Amino acid sequence: MNPRRVYSVFYVSLRELFRDKGGIFFTFLFPILLMLLFGFIFQDSGESSYDIYVQDQDGTDISGNLTMTFKHVDALKVHMIDANRDIDSYIDKNDVDFVLVIPEGYGVSMERMLSNMTGTTVPIILKYDPSVSSSSVKRSIVHSIIQETNKGLSGAVDIITLDEQSVVTEHFTYIEFFIPGVIGLTVMTGAVFGTIFTDTELRKKGIFRKLSTTPISRGEFILSNMIFQLFLALLATVEILLVGWILFGVALHLNPMFLAMILFEVFAFTGLAMIVVKFVKEAQAASALGNAITFPMMFLSGSFFDVDSMPHFLQVIARVLPLYYVNEGMRDAMIFNDYWESFVNLVPIAIFAVMVFIIGVTFTTWKQD
């Protein structure tokens, strides 16, 4: 065995690796990306706790102190709901089964009670689904916390009371949650990588230069590519829905908002890919750029799990990514059949799709290729 030949083969392989930007990404960057993302998201998953949701409509220091009391209990994991959200709509949409609502005026009522110990009690609202097995445990914990809080405030008088209201939530399985996400993810990756590979191949073969001698405009070429990617996206969507129905018995709502979401998603990501691919000259670099676009959105946009389960700073990042609105809109349309909420999420994607199409037509010419 000749060590020099072994070294020569190793050296050539090493050089080939560093020439392949896609190989560098998957070898070095992708594992780190996965470790960081899932490390942040599931860092507390080993702790045993019960999820409860709290909406503070009062927004005073006194109501904030009560919220902090719940947060300091190890057995509870408290999720805050924006005070401006309609709580019943939030429960229906997010499949929430246990919510504490601190009503507006709680702080004033509490100050009046503590000053003279007279008047009515100060109620907070508990909305829960009694059909959920964990509800009884969470009710017991909350009742204990309220009792201890009352003892600390007055010693004997029950100042804070619970106004319990039974709600029935529309439960959906994880596979029902997952299918809209995997459709959005599949359409995105197909549009991005399909466009990147097509454009780089045409550029490599000099087809773009030849197209400059034909009557076809750049806008027509971009539109035709978008239509082709839409055709492929619809085929992939049908395949996913059939597998979900045959293997898991999942039958989701198929409505115009669902189709509109696919349409604008294809146009948005196809247009984005056709713009960014102009900044690279090699197929390997284009592939790496496609990975840089798709992988962060794949794990941060709620394709596999609820964005609300992530740390707050990752939620902020997720809400600026286009795929987040696709996933939310898909689920609004397919799971809840909610046309209005689906339309609200469709608007950002539609605006983004129009923008990238205009940019692609305006700033890209045949001569640049």
C-alpha angles and dihedrals in degrees: 000000000000112000091200092059091046089051092046092054090046091050093049091049090049092051091048090052093054091046089056106072091186089056091051090051095051094040100047114006105037096059090049091048091052092047093050096044098046091037091059094041100046101028092114098035093107094064118098110230143133122246117232129169125222128195114192105200092167098060096195130130090253093055089043090056090054090050090051089052090060092044092055092059108099093209092060131069107199122208117191122222120206111258092230095057119104100246098210092050090048091052092051095046099044099037091238116170104182125043132163114203119198101201127221111271094034093122094049092048091048093051091050092050094048093048097057106001090231135113132045125331123264109249129201120194123243116194113186142156109239091197091068111091096219093054093084092053092048091048090053092050093048092047090052091050092050092049093050091047091052091050090052092049103043109359094230114008117092101232098164117051134180121239099202118204124182117224131179113220124206101242120206130185127244091251089057088051092045101049097066089046094051090048091053091046093048094048091049097049092043092052095045100044095035090055094043094051093044094049096046091047093050091047092048092052093046093243093135091057090051091048089060088070093055129078094247113114126219090247091055091049092050092047093049090051091050091051091050091050089048090055091052091046092054091050091051091047093052090049093051093047092049093051091048091050097044099042103030105021092237115159111180130184113273109197140148093271090057091052092045090053091054092047096053093040091057092048092046098051096036090053092045092051092048090054100045094044088066090070094062130060103195129067092229092054091047090052091051090049090052090053090050089055100043107036099060090049091045092063103025103045100068100259094135104021142011113286089219089068092064126087114278097252091053090050089056090052092046093055093061094053118096094222091060091065091045092054094045092047092047092053093045089054101037103035105028100023086224107159096182098051090043090052091050089057092042093060097070091048093048092050091047092049093051091047096052092046091053092046091049093051096041104043103032123074134174090249091062089060 
